[in-house]
């Protein structure tokens, strides 16, 4: 298969030469190793579509390496090639995860057919793994509100291109989840999604994490290390909280983005990586005149997506709560209206992440019973005195906001609020009695 990456592990130089020549002519990209140690070093630094593995090597039998390989690279086919005709060994190799076991001498055309079939199967396995991720509870929640529809539209555009994306928003608004969604819906979905939080590492530690280092590059560099930029080759590199990246690292990152090339710390070799870059920040990078380079900002802000805080999207709370609770196995819907009022009245400084954590804690306190306000003690403590005095008024305001967002469609509003249509009409009648008919717009009063 064209440009498939193949690692050949065999200590016989004649076999290495013959196999490399044959598979290079067949449009494979072939790397070679003559020992287990060399093979482990190579596979730690590069990705391969298939592995041809000699059974007996100078520094040990490779069969014991197979379980470790399959754990780290479950979709990569392993084909054992050996001069030993031992049935028990073949059975053990297959049991450990090898796709095939061939006895030397091997007919090269037959081997190529086996390889191509195994690589194709490996691609199917990768797609299945991606499909599982996309259907998992970590997939983002997209409601039908105007703000979220706009975010989804931009995310779909981003997924169809390789442009650099900057996700902006407060902590907990779901920037990391959206970055993963963009990758999983892109053409790079079967490749690596590599994430690093730039606020957790500083200076040379961050440079080493991103670009790797050579042995002896600094005091604790006891061995060579592959950087995350390398690991993201043909995949996606996600730099979370890039605004916290030190100014000394920013210059090297800018050059890497522009040229798709880099050097490990302490090394002169220029390396290439065809990564796609996604960034996120909870800071206003445009206003960061001292701590963030202007040229880097303009390079990463090619396609910005703004994630609004949850307090500005109260219409999302009921749907998000149901989404999180359903994924957690909760089935007592609709939620008690007092709970909905409580959730709607709270400011959610931790945004969506805080909402999820609060709901998980409430489920633990409820012990399988329907959720009630008593299961949200922290929210009661956090609410202001005025909000505690008038939760009903806050709930009324939330209902009117939902109706306005949905252009007065009461059936959609009832669903978004977790109410029956009759309960919504009774609630609207109560609002009119208390506040007067002027509180409802013409659109709100439509049937």
C-alpha positions in Angstrom: 0.0 0.0 0.0 1.5 3.3 -1.1 3.6 5.1 1.6 2.7 2.6 4.3 5.4 2.7 7.0 7.1 -0.6 7.6 9.6 -1.6 10.3 11.8 -4.6 9.6 13.5 -6.2 12.6 16.1 -8.8 11.6 19.8 -9.1 12.4 20.6 -10.7 9.0 22.1 -7.9 6.8 21.3 -9.9 3.6 17.6 -10.1 4.6 17.5 -6.5 5.5 18.9 -5.4 2.1 16.6 -7.7 0.1 13.5 -6.9 2.0 14.1 -3.1 2.0 14.8 -3.1 -1.8 11.7 -5.2 -2.5 9.3 -3.2 -0.3 10.8 0.2 -1.3 10.0 -0.7 -4.9 6.5 -1.5 -3.8 6.1 2.0 -2.4 6.6 1.2 1.3 8.6 3.4 3.6 11.0 1.0 5.2 13.0 1.4 8.4 15.3 -1.3 9.8 16.6 -2.6 13.1 19.0 -5.4 13.9 18.2 -5.9 17.6 15.4 -5.7 20.2 17.0 -2.6 21.8 17.3 -0.8 18.5 13.8 -1.7 17.5 12.3 -0.5 20.7 14.2 2.8 20.3 12.9 3.3 16.8 9.3 2.4 17.6 9.3 4.8 20.5 10.1 7.7 18.2 8.2 6.8 15.0 4.8 5.4 14.0 4.5 2.3 11.8 1.7 0.7 9.8 3.2 -2.8 10.2 6.0 -4.7 11.8 8.0 -7.6 10.3 9.7 -9.2 13.3 12.4 -11.9 13.4 11.9 -14.3 16.3 15.5 -14.8 17.4 17.6 -11.6 17.8 21.1 -11.1 19.3 19.7 -9.6 22.5 16.7 -11.9 23.1 13.5 -13.5 21.7 11.1 -11.0 20.3 8.0 -13.0 21.1 8.0 -11.6 24.7 7.8 -8.1 23.2 4.6 -8.7 21.4 2.1 -8.1 24.3 3.8 -4.8 25.1 3.6 -3.8 21.4 -0.1 -4.7 21.1 -0.9 -2.7 24.2 0.8 0.4 22.9 -0.2 -0.1 19.2 -3.3 -2.3 19.1 -4.0 -1.6 15.4 -0.5 -2.2 14.1 -0.1 -5.7 12.6 2.9 -7.8 13.6 4.1 -10.5 11.3 6.7 -13.0 12.7 9.3 -14.2 10.3 11.7 -16.9 11.5 13.9 -19.8 10.4 12.5 -21.9 13.3 9.7 -24.3 12.4 8.2 -24.7 15.8 4.4 -25.2 16.1 4.3 -24.3 19.8 6.2 -21.1 19.2 3.8 -20.1 16.3 0.8 -20.7 18.5 2.3 -18.6 21.3 3.1 -15.7 18.9 -0.5 -15.7 17.6 -1.9 -16.0 21.1 0.2 -12.9 22.1 -1.3 -10.9 19.2 0.8 -11.5 16.1 -1.2 -11.5 12.9 0.8 -14.1 11.1 3.8 -16.5 11.5 6.0 -17.2 8.4 8.9 -19.6 8.0 12.0 -18.5 6.0 12.6 -18.5 3.1 9.5 -16.3 2.4 7.9 -15.8 -1.1 8.0 -12.0 -1.2 4.9 -11.5 -3.3 2.9 -13.6 -0.8 4.4 -11.6 2.1 3.4 -8.3 0.4 -0.2 -9.6 -0.1 -0.4 -10.6 3.6 1.0 -7.2 4.7 -1.4 -5.2 2.6 -4.3 -7.2 3.9 -3.2 -6.7 7.5 -2.6 -3.0 7.1 -6.0 -2.6 5.6 -7.5 -4.4 8.6 -5.5 -2.2 10.9 -7.0 0.9 9.3 -10.5 -0.5 9.9 -9.6 -1.1 13.6 -8.4 2.5 13.9 -11.7 3.8 12.3 -13.7 1.6 14.8 -11.7 3.1 17.7 -12.5 6.6 16.5 -16.2 5.7 16.1 -16.2 4.5 19.7 -14.7 7.8 20.8 -17.3 9.8 18.8 -20.2 7.9 20.4 -18.7 8.0 23.9 -20.1 10.4 26.6 -17.1 12.7 26.1 -18.6 13.9 22.8 -19.7 17.5 23.1 -23.3 18.6 23.8 -24.7 20.7 21.0 -28.1 22.3 21.7 -30.2 24.1 19.1 -29.7 27.6 20.6 -28.4 30.2 18.3 -25.0 30.6 20.1 -24.3 26.8 20.1 -25.5 26.4 16.5 -22.9 29.1 15.6 -20.2 27.2 17.5 -21.1 23.9 15.8 -21.1 25.6 12.4 -17.6 27.0 13.0 -16.3 23.6 14.4 -17.6 21.8 11.3 -15.7 24.3 9.1 -12.6 23.8 11.2 -12.8 20.0 11.0 -12.8 20.2 7.2 -9.6 22.2 7.0 -6.1 22.1 8.4 -6.1 25.8 9.5 -4.9 26.7 12.9 -7.8 27.2 15.4 -7.8 29.2 18.5 -10.5 28.3 21.1 -11.2 31.1 23.5 -13.2 31.1 26.7 -13.2 30.8 30.4 -12.0 27.7 32.2 -14.5 24.9 32.1 -16.4 26.1 29.0 -15.4 22.9 27.1 -12.5 24.1 24.9 -10.7 20.8 25.2 -13.8 18.7 24.4 -14.4 20.8 21.3 -10.8 20.5 20.2 -11.1 16.7 20.4 -14.4 16.9 18.5 -12.7 18.9 15.7 -9.9 16.3 15.5 -12.3 13.3 15.5 -14.3 14.8 12.7 -11.3 15.7 10.5 -9.3 13.8 7.9 -6.7 13.2 10.6 -9.1 11.3 12.8 -7.2 8.0 12.6 -4.0 9.6 13.7 -2.8 10.8 17.1 -4.5 13.6 19.1 -1.6 15.0 21.3 -2.5 17.4 24.1 -0.3 19.4 26.4 -1.3 22.0 29.0 1.2 24.9 28.7 0.4 26.2 32.1 1.8 23.1 33.9 5.3 23.3 32.4 7.8 26.2 32.1 11.0 27.0 30.3 13.1 24.1 29.2 10.7 21.6 30.6 8.0 22.8 28.2 10.5 23.0 25.3 11.6 19.4 26.1 8.0 18.2 26.2 7.2 19.9 22.9 10.3 19.3 20.9 12.1 16.5 22.7 15.8 16.4 23.7 19.0 14.6 23.0 20.9 12.6 25.6 22.9 14.9 27.8 21.0 18.0 26.6 20.7 19.0 30.3 21.5 17.5 33.7 18.6 15.1 33.9 18.5 14.1 30.2 19.8 10.6 30.7 18.4 9.5 27.4 17.0 10.8 24.2 13.3 11.8 24.3 10.8 12.2 21.5 8.7 15.5 21.7 5.0 15.9 21.4 5.4 17.7 18.1 7.0 14.5 16.7 4.2 12.3 18.2 1.6 14.5 16.5 3.1 13.9 13.0 0.1 13.6 10.6 -2.2 14.1 13.6 -3.3 17.0 15.7 -1.3 18.9 18.4 -3.5 20.7 20.9 -1.8 23.4 23.0 -4.2 24.1 25.9 -3.7 27.4 27.8 -1.2 28.6 25.2 -1.3 32.0 26.8 0.7 30.6 29.8 3.6 29.6 27.5 6.9 31.3 28.3 8.1 34.0 25.9 11.3 32.0 25.2 9.3 29.0 24.0 7.0 31.1 21.8 9.7 32.0 19.3 10.6 28.4 18.7 7.0 27.4 18.4 6.3 30.1 15.8 9.2 28.9 13.7 7.9 25.3 14.0 4.4 26.3 12.9 5.7 28.2 9.9 8.2 25.6 8.7 6.8 22.4 10.2 10.3 21.6 11.3 12.2 21.7 14.6 15.2 20.5 16.5 15.3 18.6 19.7 17.1 20.3 22.6 20.9 19.7 22.4 20.6 18.4 18.8 21.5 19.9 15.4 19.4 17.5 13.3 16.4 19.2 11.7 13.3 17.1 12.0 9.9 17.4 10.2 6.4 16.9 11.5 3.2 17.3 9.5 1.0 18.2 12.5 -2.3 20.2 12.6 -2.4 22.8 15.4 -5.3 23.6 17.7 -4.8 26.1 20.6 -6.9 27.2 23.5 -6.7 30.1 26.0 -8.8 31.5 28.9 -7.0 34.8 28.5 -7.4 37.7 26.0 -4.2 37.1 24.0 -4.8 40.1 21.8 -4.5 42.3 24.9 -1.3 40.5 26.2 1.2 43.0 24.9 4.1 42.0 27.1 3.7 38.2 27.8 2.6 37.0 24.4 4.2 37.7 21.0 2.1 39.6 18.5 3.4 37.6 15.6 2.5 34.3 17.3 -0.9 35.6 18.2 -1.7 36.6 14.6 -0.4 33.1 13.4 -2.6 31.1 15.8 -5.7 33.3 15.5 -6.4 32.3 11.9 -9.8 30.8 12.9 -11.0 31.8 16.4 -14.0 30.2 18.1 -15.4 31.9 21.2 -16.9 29.6 23.9 -19.4 31.7 26.0 -19.6 31.2 29.8 -22.5 29.2 31.1 -24.0 32.2 32.9 -24.6 33.8 29.5 -26.3 30.6 28.2 -28.9 29.8 30.9 -31.0 28.2 28.2 -28.3 25.5 27.9 -28.5 24.4 31.6 -31.5 22.1 31.4 -30.3 20.3 28.3 -26.8 20.0 29.6 -28.0 18.7 33.0 -30.1 16.0 31.2 -27.2 15.1 29.0 -24.8 14.6 31.9 -27.3 12.8 34.0 -28.4 10.5 31.2 -24.7 9.6 30.6 -24.4 8.8 34.3 -27.4 6.5 34.1 -30.0 8.8 35.8 -33.6 8.1 34.6 -35.9 10.2 36.8 -36.9 12.8 34.2 -38.2 15.5 34.1 -36.2 17.0 36.9 -38.1 18.5 39.8 -38.9 22.1 38.9 -37.3 23.4 42.1 -34.0 21.7 41.0 -34.3 23.4 37.6 -34.8 26.8 39.3 -31.8 26.2 41.5 -29.6 25.3 38.6 -30.9 28.3 36.5 -30.3 30.8 39.4 -26.7 29.8 40.1 -23.9 31.8 38.4 -21.7 28.8 37.5 -18.2 30.4 37.8 -16.7 27.0 36.9 -19.0 26.8 33.8 -19.9 23.4 32.2 -17.2 21.5 34.1 -18.6 22.7 37.4 -22.1 21.8 36.4 -21.0 18.2 35.6 -19.2 17.9 38.9 -22.1 19.3 40.9 -24.5 16.8 39.2 -22.2 13.9 39.9 -22.0 14.9 43.6 -25.8 15.3 43.7 -26.2 11.7 42.3 -24.0 10.4 45.1 -26.1 12.2 47.7 -29.4 11.1 46.2 -28.4 7.3 46.3 -30.7 6.4 43.4 -33.6 8.6 44.4 -35.0 11.5 42.3 -32.8 14.6 42.6 -34.1 17.3 44.9 -32.8 20.7 46.1 -31.4 19.1 49.3 -28.9 17.2 47.1 -27.3 20.5 46.0 -26.1 22.0 49.3 -23.1 23.8 47.8 -25.4 25.7 45.4 -27.6 26.9 48.3 -24.5 28.2 50.1 -23.1 29.9 47.0 -26.3 31.7 46.1 -26.7 35.3 47.1 -29.3 36.4 49.7 -31.6 37.9 47.1 -31.5 34.7 45.0 -32.3 32.6 48.0 -35.3 34.8 48.8 -36.7 34.7 45.3 -35.9 31.5 43.4 -39.4 31.5 42.0 -38.7 34.9 40.3 -35.4 33.6 39.0 -37.3 30.5 37.6 -39.8 32.8 35.9 -37.1 34.8 34.3 -35.4 31.6 33.0 -38.7 30.4 31.4 -39.1 33.8 29.7 -35.5 33.7 28.4 -36.0 30.2 27.0 -39.2 31.2 25.3 -37.4 34.2 23.8 -34.5 32.1 22.6 -36.9 29.7 20.9 -39.1 32.4 19.3 -42.1 31.6 21.5 -42.3 28.0 20.5 -43.9 26.5 23.7 -43.4 22.9 22.8 -39.7 23.3 22.2 -39.5 25.5 25.3 -41.2 22.8 27.4 -38.8 20.2 26.2 -35.8 22.4 26.9 -37.1 23.1 30.4 -37.9 19.5 31.1 -41.6 20.3 31.6 -44.8 18.9 30.1 -46.6 21.3 27.9 -49.5 21.6 30.4 -47.1 22.4 33.2 -45.5 25.2 31.1 -49.0 26.7 30.4 -49.8 26.7 34.1 -46.5 28.3 34.8 -47.1 31.0 32.2 -50.5 31.7 33.6 -49.0 32.2 37.0 -46.4 34.6 35.5 -49.2 36.7 33.9 -51.1 36.8 37.2 -48.0 38.0 39.1 -46.3 40.2 36.6 -48.9 41.2 34.1 -49.4 40.3 30.5 -46.9 42.9 29.4 -44.1 40.5 30.5 -44.8 38.2 27.6 -43.8 39.3 24.1 -46.1 38.7 21.1 -43.9 35.8 20.1 -44.1 34.3 23.6 -47.9 34.3 23.6 -48.1 32.3 20.3 -49.6 28.8 20.6 
